[in-house]
Amino acid sequence: MRLRPILMTTAAMVLGAIPLVIASGAGAAGRRSMGIVIFSGLSIGTLFTLFVVPAVYRMIAADHAKVKETPLVERTAVS
């Protein structure tokens, strides 16, 4: 439901940083390094937010559901 606004906002910022990445002229080294950090940081952050965090959450939730399904007597005997 919120995927489209998230991707559009991120894409606008990442595409807005491209002129910094391809900068030339006076002070280009500083602008280029700043652009690379913005570009890569937002891209990696978005990928982690959309794919890695939900995957880890599902793994933790699945383990928690297994523990919750086992009877209390069985859980205390194992511990």
C-alpha positions as a Markdown table, in Angstrom:
| # | Residue | x | y | z |
|---|---|---|---|---|
| 1 | Met | 0.0 | 0.0 | 0.0 |
| 2 | Arg | 2.8 | 2.4 | 0.8 |
| 3 | Leu | 5.4 | 0.9 | -1.6 |
| 4 | Arg | 4.7 | 3.4 | -4.4 |
| 5 | Pro | 5.1 | 6.6 | -2.4 |
| 6 | Ile | 8.3 | 5.2 | -0.8 |
| 7 | Leu | 9.8 | 4.2 | -4.1 |
| 8 | Met | 8.8 | 7.5 | -5.8 |
| 9 | Thr | 10.3 | 9.6 | -3.0 |
| 10 | Thr | 13.5 | 7.6 | -2.9 |
| 11 | Ala | 13.8 | 7.6 | -6.7 |
| 12 | Ala | 13.4 | 11.4 | -6.8 |
| 13 | Met | 16.2 | 11.9 | -4.3 |
| 14 | Val | 18.5 | 9.3 | -5.9 |
| 15 | Leu | 18.0 | 10.8 | -9.3 |
| 16 | Gly | 18.4 | 14.3 | -7.9 |
| 17 | Ala | 21.9 | 13.3 | -6.6 |
| 18 | Ile | 23.1 | 12.2 | -10.1 |
| 19 | Pro | 24.3 | 15.7 | -11.0 |
| 20 | Leu | 26.5 | 15.6 | -7.9 |
| 21 | Val | 27.9 | 12.2 | -9.0 |
| 22 | Ile | 28.8 | 13.4 | -12.5 |
| 23 | Ala | 30.0 | 16.8 | -11.4 |
| 24 | Ser | 33.0 | 18.4 | -13.1 |
| 25 | Gly | 35.0 | 21.6 | -12.7 |
| 26 | Ala | 36.0 | 23.4 | -9.5 |
| 27 | Gly | 35.1 | 21.6 | -6.4 |
| 28 | Ala | 34.0 | 18.5 | -8.3 |
| 29 | Ala | 35.8 | 16.0 | -6.0 |
| 30 | Gly | 33.8 | 17.2 | -3.0 |
| 31 | Arg | 30.5 | 17.2 | -4.8 |
| 32 | Arg | 31.2 | 13.8 | -6.4 |
| 33 | Ser | 32.0 | 12.1 | -3.1 |
| 34 | Met | 28.9 | 13.7 | -1.5 |
| 35 | Gly | 26.8 | 12.5 | -4.4 |
| 36 | Ile | 28.1 | 9.0 | -4.2 |
| 37 | Val | 27.3 | 8.8 | -0.5 |
| 38 | Ile | 23.8 | 10.1 | -1.0 |
| 39 | Phe | 23.1 | 7.9 | -4.0 |
| 40 | Ser | 24.5 | 4.7 | -2.5 |
| 41 | Gly | 23.2 | 5.3 | 1.0 |
| 42 | Leu | 19.6 | 5.9 | -0.1 |
| 43 | Ser | 19.7 | 3.0 | -2.5 |
| 44 | Ile | 21.1 | 0.5 | 0.0 |
| 45 | Gly | 18.8 | 1.9 | 2.8 |
| 46 | Thr | 15.7 | 1.5 | 0.7 |
| 47 | Leu | 16.6 | -2.1 | -0.3 |
| 48 | Phe | 17.2 | -3.0 | 3.3 |
| 49 | Thr | 14.0 | -1.3 | 4.4 |
| 50 | Leu | 11.9 | -3.0 | 1.8 |
| 51 | Phe | 13.4 | -6.5 | 1.7 |
| 52 | Val | 15.9 | -7.3 | 4.5 |
| 53 | Val | 14.0 | -6.0 | 7.5 |
| 54 | Pro | 10.7 | -7.7 | 6.6 |
| 55 | Ala | 12.6 | -11.0 | 5.9 |
| 56 | Val | 14.3 | -10.9 | 9.3 |
| 57 | Tyr | 11.0 | -10.0 | 11.0 |
| 58 | Arg | 9.3 | -13.0 | 9.3 |
| 59 | Met | 12.1 | -15.3 | 10.5 |
| 60 | Ile | 11.8 | -14.0 | 14.1 |
| 61 | Ala | 8.0 | -14.1 | 14.0 |
| 62 | Ala | 8.1 | -17.7 | 12.7 |
| 63 | Asp | 10.4 | -18.8 | 15.6 |
| 64 | His | 8.2 | -17.0 | 18.1 |
| 65 | Ala | 5.1 | -18.7 | 16.7 |
| 66 | Lys | 6.7 | -22.1 | 17.1 |
| 67 | Val | 7.6 | -21.4 | 20.7 |
| 68 | Lys | 4.1 | -20.1 | 21.3 |
| 69 | Glu | 2.5 | -23.3 | 19.8 |
| 70 | Thr | 4.5 | -25.7 | 22.1 |
| 71 | Pro | 2.8 | -26.6 | 25.4 |
| 72 | Leu | 4.1 | -24.9 | 28.5 |
| 73 | Val | 5.1 | -28.3 | 30.0 |
| 74 | Glu | 7.3 | -29.1 | 27.0 |
| 75 | Arg | 8.9 | -25.6 | 27.1 |
| 76 | Thr | 9.9 | -25.8 | 30.7 |
| 77 | Ala | 11.3 | -29.4 | 30.3 |
| 78 | Val | 13.6 | -28.3 | 27.6 |
| 79 | Ser | 14.9 | -25.2 | 29.4 |
